Amino acid sequence: MKGQEERLLTNQTIEIMMKTVTTDFLKVKNRIRTNRKH
């Protein structure tokens, strides 16, 4: 049971990290796109 809980926690952490990385990546992409217009 403990192993399952730990795996669940790890999956949640990875999901949160992935979401953060994705939003950061999109922000940078948007910034680059905006800079190209000028």
PyMOL commands that set and color helices and strands:
alter all, ss='L'
color gray80, all
select helices_A, chain A and resi 2-37
alter helices_A, ss='H'
color red, helices_A
deselect
rebuild
show_as cartoon
